[in-house]
Amino acid sequence: MVVSKNAGGSAARAKLVAARTLGLPVVMIARPAMPARREVFSVADVLRALGHGADLGV
């Protein structure tokens, strides 16, 4: 038996091919769901989100 995490991409391909060739069962562990998160798009937004009161001099 081969146990592998589903990390996406093709990194696990070799072990999956080997398992298939040898007739071994494969257990693929799914990635956990991503938690909700806030997105920011500028340094000023990051500082505000962190509650940072820095004066950047600009």
C-alpha positions in Angstrom: 0.0 0.0 0.0 1.2 3.5 -0.8 -0.1 6.4 1.3 0.5 9.9 -0.2 -0.7 13.4 0.4 -2.3 15.2 -2.5 0.1 18.2 -2.8 -0.9 19.0 -6.3 1.5 19.0 -9.2 3.4 16.0 -10.5 5.9 15.4 -7.6 4.1 12.1 -6.5 3.7 10.8 -10.1 6.6 8.3 -9.9 5.3 6.6 -6.7 1.8 6.4 -8.1 3.1 4.8 -11.4 5.2 2.4 -9.3 2.1 1.5 -7.2 0.0 0.9 -10.3 2.8 -1.2 -11.9 3.0 -3.4 -8.7 -0.7 -3.6 -8.3 -0.6 -1.8 -4.9 -3.5 0.1 -3.5 -3.0 3.9 -3.1 -4.5 6.0 -0.3 -4.4 9.7 -1.3 -4.8 12.1 1.6 -6.7 15.3 0.6 -5.4 18.8 1.4 -7.3 20.5 4.1 -9.6 23.3 3.1 -8.1 26.8 3.2 -9.5 29.0 6.0 -11.1 32.3 5.1 -8.6 35.1 4.9 -8.5 38.8 4.3 -6.7 40.0 1.2 -4.8 43.2 1.0 -3.1 44.8 -2.0 -0.8 47.5 -0.7 1.8 48.0 2.1 -0.5 50.6 3.6 -3.4 48.0 3.7 -1.1 45.5 5.4 0.0 48.0 8.0 -3.7 48.9 8.7 -4.7 45.2 8.9 -1.9 44.6 11.4 -2.9 47.7 13.4 0.5 49.1 12.9 0.8 52.9 13.4 4.1 53.4 11.6 4.7 56.6 9.7 6.5 55.6 6.6 7.5 59.2 5.8 5.5 59.3 2.5 
